[in-house]
Amino acid sequence: MTDKKGFPPTILMIRPVRFGYNQQTAVNNAFQSAPDHSESEEHIQAAALKEFDHFVKQLQEVGIPLLIIQDTNHPHTPDSIFPNNWMTTHADGRVVLFPMFAENRRLERKDSVIRTVEEQFKTEDMIDLSVYESENRFLEGTGSFILDREHRIAYACLSPRTDEQLFRTFCAQLNFQPIVFRANDTRGIPIYHTNVMMCVADQYAVINLQSIDSKDRENVARTLKKSGKTVIEITQDQMDAFAGNMLQLFNKELQPYLVMSTQAYHSLNHEQIKLLESFNPILHVPIDTIERHGGGSARCMMAELFLSPK
């Protein structure tokens, strides 16, 4: 979505330097797979870097405004490729920092990244929620919740990474209506991040409604429809292929694109693709290494900067 000023958000992406399987996040991320003995750390990093650079090239070719920041070797942050979890920005100039579940992911809030954003964009205030890590309360940015910025609605499925009261605090401070629900995968395990099971675009929403607890499902669907969204349902198997982990982007001419991984695209059926393409072109990229070992997909790799450029 664009902001109220009429220009598209710049997309912040962190170019990995030591990407790899993170044991600290694997305890509650069912989408992660540990490498086998044939995959060295160097091989995984090289493959992820190739996927990342190809992704960036595809976005550049359609005119998506980007800010690419090279990660640093130290401290070691294996998940730095997923910056959407630790920071959000807002059209009024506010920047919010979030508390992260895994201790080594807290190191991703690097001063150098924040400073680069502040040097290139106008910021007014910073809200630092990371202090709640000391209370073991977590809220991992636009992984933990999905924002409908136009209608000021925020959707969140509760998990060890998404504290309900902290989510409501965020919504009160940023003026969003909180929609809270529970959602599980096929094994009955809480879905760790909301952005793997739903995506809210300007005119539609892609969502795995069947994963949502029956007592919450109707409210979520009703809220989406009331806000004018066409609801496009995906299955549990499609969610497992990251079909919920999409993000609608706008280029400099305000042409929308729906961005997803190639795995997610191939999980969709003909009718779903046709419906999505009636709203916007689809751009999909192969990021198999990042998905398999990082447990996140295309949406996780993009943090939207809803700030005015200096």
N, C-alpha and C positions, 0 to 999 in steps of 0.2 A: 504494500500500500504506500501511496505517496503521503506526504505530510500536508498540513494546511497551507503551506507556502507554495505548493504546486510544483516542487521539484522532487525528484526521486531520492530516497536515502542512498548514501554511499554505503557500499558493502565492505566491511572490515573482514579480512581473512589473514590468518597467521600461517606463514610458510614454515612447514615443520623442519626441524633440524635433528631431532631424536625421537620421532614418532615410534610408538610401540604399544604392545599389550600392557595394560595397566592392571596389576593384580588388586590394587586398592579399590578400583571401581567395579571389578568383576563380581564382587560379593553380592551386588544387587542389580547388575546390568546383564539380563539374560541374552542380550544380543551379541555379547562378546564371545570370541573363540580364542583359546590359547594357541600359540603357534606350535607346529610340530617340530620334530628334531631337525628337519631339513631346512627350516627357516631361521636364519641368523638375524640378529638385531639389525645388522647392516643391510641385509636383503630387504627386510620389512621397511626400513626407512627409505631405501632407494625406490622401492615400488610405490610407497605412499607419496613421495616427492614427485614422481612422474605423474601420478594421478592428480595431485594437487595442481601442478603446472598446467596440465591439460584442461582441467576445470577452469582455471583462471583464463586461459586462452579462449575457451568457449564463451565465457561471460564477456570478455573484452570484444569479441567479434560481433556481438549483438548490442554493444554500447552500454553495458551496465557500468555505472561509476563504481570504481573499486579503490580501496586503500589496502595494499598488501604490505604487511610488516614481517620481516624475517625474524624467526624465533632465535633465541640464544641457546648455546650449549648448557650454560649454567644460569640458574638451577635447572635440573633435568625436569622437564614437564612433558611427559609422553602424550598428553591429551590437549596440548596447546592448540592443535588444529581445530578445536571446537570452542571458539571464543564467545559464542552466544550464551554460554552458561554463566559467565561471571560478570557480565556487564550489559545493561540496556541504556539507551539514550532516548531522549524525548524532545519533541518539537519546541518545548518551552526552554530548552537549554539544560535541563537537568540530566545528570548522569547517575545511575544507580549501580552500586557494586553489591554482589550477592555472596552469601555464605555457601561454601562448597562442602560436600560430604567427604570426599577423599582429601587427605592432608596434602598429597602432592599436587592436587589440582588447585589448591589455594595459592600455590606459587605462580599460577598463571596471571594473577593480578599484578603484572609487572609495571613498575613506575614508568618504564620506557615506553610501553604501549599507551598508557594513559596520557603521558606527556605528548606523544605524537598526535593523539586525537585532539588534545587541547591546543596544540600549536596550529592545527589546520582547520579547526571548527570552533564556533562560538559556544562556550559553555557558561552556564549561570550558577549552577549549584551542584553539589555532589551529595548524594544520600548513600551512606555506607552501612549496609545491612550485614556486612561480613563479621561484625562484632558478635553476632548470634552463634558463630561457630563455637564459642566458648561454652555455650549452653547446649551444644549438639542439636541445634535447630538449623535446618537447611532450606534454601530456596534457590534453585539453580537456573535463574534467569528464564529466557524464552525456551529452555528445555522443560522447566517445571510448569510453565504456563504458556498459553497462546493468547496474544492480544489482538482484539478487534479494536484498533485505535479509532476508527471512524465512529463506532457506536459506543466506545468506552466500556467494553465488556472484556473480562479476562476469564479464561477457562483453565482449570487446573485439576488433574487427577492426583489424588493424594498418594504418597509413597515415602519411603525413608529419605528421599531427596526433596520432598515438597511438604513443608510444615504448614498446616492449615492456618494457624493464627498469624504466622509470618506472612503468608500469602494475603490474608485479609488486611494486615498492616500495610503492605505494599499497595494494595488496591485503594485503601483509604487515602494514602499519601499522594497517589498519582491520579486519583479520581477515576477508578475503574469499578464497574459492577462485578463482584466476584461470583463465578459459577463453579462450585466445588462438587466433585464427584469421585467415585472410586471406579477403577478399571483394572481388569486382570487379563493375563494372557491365557492360553489354552491349558496351562498347568495350574491355573489359579494363583499365580504369582502376580503381585501388584506391578503394573507397568511403571517402569522407573521414571520415565519422562513423558509428559503429555504430548510433546512434539513428535513422538514416534507413532501416535495413534490418531492425530488430527492435524489439519492444516486449515487455516481460515484465510481466504482470499477476499478480493473486493466484492465479488458477486456470488461466491460459492464457498462451500466448506467440504473438505474431504475428511471422512471420519469413520472409524471403526466403532459403530454404535453397539455392536454385539459384545464388545469387550467391557462395556460400561455396566455397572451394577444395575439390576432391573429397577430399583427404586429411584435411581438418578437419571436413567436413560431418557425418559419422556421430557424432563425439564431441560436437558441439554439440547435435544432435538427441537423442542418448542422455542427455546431462546434463539437458536440459529435461524429458524424459519421466520421468527418474528422480526429479526434484524435484516430480513430480506435475502438471506443466503439460500441458494439451491444446495440441498444436501446430497452429496455423492458418497454413498456408502462403500467401504472396502471391507474385506473379510479378515479374519485372524491370520490366515496364511499370507495374504497380501501385506498386512502389517508387519509380519515377520520378515518380509522382503523389503522393508522400509518404505512401503507405499504411502504411509502416513507422514513421512519425514520430507515434506515438500515445502517450498517457499515461493510465493509469487513475487517477482521482482519487476521493476520498471526501468527501462533505459532512459537515456537523456531526452528522447522524444516522447516519453511517457507511454511507450508501447509496453504492455505487460507480457511477461513470460512466466510460465510455471516451471520451476527448476527442481529436478529430482535426479536420483541415480539411475543408471541403466538397469540395474537389478529391479528397482521399483517399477520402472516403465514396463519391463517385460512381464511383470506380475499382473498388470492391468489387462482387462479384457477389452474387446473392440468397442463395446458400447461406452465403457468408462472413458477410454481415450477420445472417442468422438465427442462426448459431452464436454470433457475438459478442453479440447481444442476448439469448441464453439465459443469459449470464453477468451482463450489466449493460446498462442503457440506453446508447445512443450519443448523444453531443452533438457536433455538427459545426458549424464556423463558416467563413464565407468569408474567406480571408486571401490572396487571389491576388497582391496587390501585394507583400506580405511574402515570400511563397514565391518569386515570380519574381525579385525583385531581391536578396533576402537569402539565398536558397538554403537556407532553413530553414523549418520549419513549426510546427504547434501545440505539439508537445512541446518544441521548442527555446525557446519563449517562456515556459516555466514552470520555475522553480527551486523544488524542494520544501524547505521548512524543517522538518526533523525535530527540532525543538527545543521544549522546554517554554516556553510563554508565561510571562512574568513576572506 
